[in-house]
Amino acid sequence: MKNCLLCNRRLNWQPSFKALLLLGDIQVPLVCQTCRASFQTWQGPHCVGCGRTSPSGKLCTDCQRWQQQGTPMIEVTTCYQYNSAMHDFMQRYKFHGDYRLRQVFRTQLTQRAKQLGDYFVPVPVSQMTMLTRGFNQVAGLLDLKLTPLLSVKAKTKQAQSTKTRAERLATKQPFEITKGISLPQGPIVLIDDIYTTGRTFHHAIEALHAAGCQDIKGLVLAAARLNN
């Protein structure tokens, strides 16, 4: 028996009869049913631009702003709402460095990515973040061969997570195409962990488009709910 990765309670789980017959197809859950149920799956209506849940079901004001600025719009798939359970998960995984937790959503996010494209580009983190955190939290959520097409410019220092909404929206382009990486000849899936204002995500889209990538779809683990 194993314990839940999130609450550490003993997992009350038994393999199904079918799994026992197949023998090699037994997958022990990583989290208990209570913890799994605390994550709110994506629900509509949603913004037709970014995919975040929005009462209006139309293009949200954030996406309208990106359009006005000439940012290319892409289809974004969201797996979960950013609720208190997801907030606590990200605090432990991303900011407290509990790398074991990458396994909680790894299978699901990997399967969704494979459905969307052939090349998988994670939103990168800065060299400073890699030194302090020790890993790229987006890459850790995926069991895939990744294409590290984007890099954070050397002069970029302040993380988006430390900024206010206004500061995020005013952020200058932090990304560039990684030197020595050939552009993929096929559909790209741009992947991030959390979608809030969309500033980081759209910076990444702009950098990819400027380099000549046209067939891009987006995938995020969780997105904040919109009020408009």
C-alpha positions as CSV (number, residue, x, y, z in Angstrom):
1,M,0.0,0.0,0.0
2,K,1.1,3.6,-0.7
3,N,0.2,6.9,0.7
4,C,-1.4,9.8,-1.1
5,L,1.3,12.2,-2.5
6,L,-0.8,15.2,-1.4
7,C,-2.3,14.4,2.0
8,N,-0.1,11.5,2.9
9,R,-3.1,9.4,4.0
10,R,-3.0,5.7,3.2
11,L,-4.5,5.0,-0.2
12,N,-7.6,2.8,0.1
13,W,-7.3,1.2,-3.3
14,Q,-7.7,-2.2,-4.9
15,P,-7.0,-3.1,-8.5
16,S,-9.9,-4.0,-10.7
17,F,-10.6,-7.6,-11.8
18,K,-9.8,-6.6,-15.4
19,A,-6.5,-5.1,-14.3
20,L,-5.6,-8.3,-12.4
21,L,-6.4,-10.4,-15.5
22,L,-4.2,-8.2,-17.7
23,L,-1.5,-8.3,-15.0
24,G,0.9,-5.7,-16.6
25,D,-1.8,-3.0,-16.7
26,I,-2.1,-2.3,-13.0
27,Q,-1.6,1.4,-12.2
28,V,-1.6,2.4,-8.6
29,P,-3.1,5.9,-8.1
30,L,-0.8,8.6,-6.8
31,V,-3.4,10.6,-4.9
32,C,-6.6,9.7,-2.9
33,Q,-10.1,10.2,-4.3
34,T,-10.7,13.1,-1.8
35,C,-7.6,15.0,-3.0
36,R,-8.3,14.3,-6.7
37,A,-11.9,15.6,-6.3
38,S,-10.6,18.9,-4.8
39,F,-9.3,19.9,-8.3
40,Q,-11.9,21.5,-10.4
41,T,-11.9,20.4,-14.0
42,W,-12.3,23.0,-16.8
43,Q,-15.8,24.1,-17.4
44,G,-17.6,26.3,-20.0
45,P,-18.7,28.8,-21.1
46,H,-15.2,29.9,-22.0
47,C,-13.4,32.7,-23.8
48,V,-13.0,31.7,-27.5
49,G,-9.5,33.1,-27.5
50,C,-7.7,31.8,-24.4
51,G,-10.0,29.1,-23.2
52,R,-10.5,30.4,-19.7
53,T,-13.9,30.0,-18.2
54,S,-15.8,33.3,-18.7
55,P,-19.5,34.1,-17.9
56,S,-19.9,35.8,-21.3
57,G,-18.5,33.0,-23.4
58,K,-17.0,35.6,-25.7
59,L,-13.6,37.1,-26.3
60,C,-12.4,38.3,-23.0
61,T,-10.9,41.8,-22.4
62,D,-7.4,40.3,-22.1
63,C,-7.6,38.6,-25.5
64,Q,-9.1,41.7,-27.0
65,R,-6.1,43.5,-25.8
66,W,-3.7,41.0,-27.4
67,Q,-5.6,41.3,-30.7
68,Q,-5.3,45.1,-30.6
69,Q,-1.6,44.7,-30.0
70,G,-1.3,42.5,-33.0
71,T,-0.5,39.3,-31.1
72,P,-1.5,36.1,-33.0
73,M,-4.4,34.2,-31.4
74,I,-4.2,30.5,-30.9
75,E,-6.5,27.8,-29.6
76,V,-5.7,27.1,-25.9
77,T,-6.7,23.9,-24.1
78,T,-7.1,24.2,-20.3
79,C,-7.3,21.1,-18.0
80,Y,-8.3,22.7,-14.7
81,Q,-9.6,25.8,-13.0
82,Y,-7.1,27.5,-10.8
83,N,-8.8,27.0,-7.4
84,S,-7.5,26.8,-3.8
85,A,-6.5,23.1,-4.3
86,M,-4.5,24.0,-7.4
87,H,-3.0,27.0,-5.6
88,D,-1.8,24.7,-2.8
89,F,-0.4,22.2,-5.2
90,M,1.6,24.8,-7.1
91,Q,2.9,26.3,-3.9
92,R,4.3,22.9,-2.9
93,Y,5.5,21.8,-6.3
94,K,6.7,25.0,-7.9
95,F,7.8,27.2,-5.0
96,H,8.7,24.7,-2.3
97,G,10.4,22.3,-4.7
98,D,8.5,19.1,-4.0
99,Y,9.5,17.5,-7.3
100,R,7.6,14.3,-6.6
101,L,4.3,16.1,-7.2
102,R,5.1,16.4,-10.9
103,Q,3.6,12.9,-11.2
104,V,0.1,14.0,-10.1
105,F,-0.9,15.4,-13.5
106,R,1.9,14.0,-15.6
107,T,-0.1,11.2,-17.4
108,Q,-3.1,13.4,-18.1
109,L,-1.1,16.4,-19.4
110,T,1.1,14.2,-21.5
111,Q,-1.9,12.5,-23.2
112,R,-3.6,15.9,-23.9
113,A,-0.4,17.2,-25.4
114,K,-0.1,14.2,-27.8
115,Q,-3.6,14.9,-29.0
116,L,-2.7,18.4,-30.0
117,G,0.5,18.2,-31.9
118,D,3.9,16.6,-32.6
119,Y,6.4,19.0,-31.0
120,F,6.2,20.1,-27.4
121,V,7.6,23.4,-26.3
122,P,7.5,24.2,-22.6
123,V,7.5,27.8,-21.5
124,P,11.0,28.2,-20.2
125,V,12.3,29.5,-16.9
126,S,15.3,31.8,-16.3
127,Q,18.8,30.6,-15.4
128,M,18.3,32.2,-12.0
129,T,15.1,30.1,-11.5
130,M,16.9,27.0,-12.5
131,L,19.7,27.7,-10.0
132,T,17.3,28.4,-7.1
133,R,14.5,25.9,-7.9
134,G,16.5,23.3,-9.7
135,F,13.9,22.4,-12.3
136,N,11.5,23.8,-14.9
137,Q,8.1,23.1,-13.4
138,V,6.4,22.9,-16.8
139,A,8.9,20.3,-18.2
140,G,8.5,18.3,-15.1
141,L,4.7,17.9,-15.8
142,L,5.4,16.1,-19.1
143,D,6.6,12.6,-19.9
144,L,7.6,13.6,-23.5
145,K,10.5,14.4,-25.7
146,L,10.5,18.2,-25.4
147,T,11.7,20.7,-28.0
148,P,13.4,23.5,-25.9
149,L,12.7,26.1,-28.7
150,L,12.4,29.1,-26.3
151,S,14.8,30.5,-23.8
152,V,14.6,33.4,-21.3
153,K,16.8,36.3,-22.2
154,A,19.8,36.7,-19.9
155,K,18.7,40.2,-18.7
156,T,15.3,38.9,-17.5
157,K,15.4,38.7,-13.7
158,Q,12.0,39.2,-12.0
159,A,9.6,36.2,-12.1
160,Q,6.1,36.8,-13.3
161,S,4.8,35.2,-10.1
162,T,6.1,38.1,-8.0
163,K,4.4,40.8,-10.1
164,T,1.1,42.5,-9.8
165,R,-1.4,42.2,-12.7
166,A,-0.4,45.7,-14.0
167,E,3.3,44.8,-13.8
168,R,2.7,41.5,-15.7
169,L,0.8,43.2,-18.5
170,A,3.6,45.7,-18.9
171,T,6.3,43.1,-19.0
172,K,8.6,43.4,-22.0
173,Q,9.4,40.3,-24.2
174,P,11.5,38.0,-22.1
175,F,11.9,35.1,-24.6
176,E,14.1,34.4,-27.6
177,I,14.6,31.4,-29.8
178,T,17.2,29.0,-28.4
179,K,20.4,29.1,-30.4
180,G,21.2,25.9,-32.3
181,I,17.7,24.6,-32.2
182,S,16.1,23.9,-35.6
183,L,12.5,25.0,-36.1
184,P,10.1,22.0,-36.0
185,Q,8.4,21.1,-39.3
186,G,5.0,20.2,-37.8
187,P,2.4,21.3,-35.3
188,I,3.7,22.8,-32.1
189,V,2.1,22.5,-28.7
190,L,3.1,25.5,-26.4
191,I,2.7,24.3,-22.8
192,D,2.6,26.3,-19.5
193,D,1.5,25.5,-15.9
194,I,-0.8,28.4,-15.0
195,Y,-2.6,31.0,-17.2
196,T,-3.5,34.2,-15.4
197,T,-3.3,37.4,-17.5
198,G,-1.8,35.5,-20.5
199,R,1.1,37.9,-20.8
200,T,3.8,35.2,-20.5
201,F,1.9,32.9,-22.9
202,H,1.4,35.5,-25.5
203,H,5.0,36.6,-25.3
204,A,5.9,33.0,-26.1
205,I,3.5,33.0,-29.0
206,E,4.9,36.2,-30.4
207,A,8.5,34.8,-30.3
208,L,7.5,31.6,-32.0
209,H,5.6,33.4,-34.7
210,A,8.4,35.8,-35.3
211,A,10.7,32.9,-35.9
212,G,8.4,31.4,-38.5
213,C,6.3,28.9,-36.5
214,Q,2.7,29.2,-37.6
215,D,1.0,26.0,-36.6
216,I,0.8,26.4,-32.8
217,K,-1.7,25.3,-30.2
218,G,-1.6,26.0,-26.5
219,L,-2.0,23.7,-23.4
220,V,-2.1,24.8,-19.8
221,L,-2.6,22.8,-16.6
222,A,-4.8,25.4,-15.0
223,A,-6.3,28.8,-15.7
224,A,-7.7,31.6,-13.5
225,R,-11.4,32.2,-13.8
226,L,-12.4,35.4,-15.7
227,N,-14.9,38.0,-14.4
228,N,-15.8,39.4,-17.8
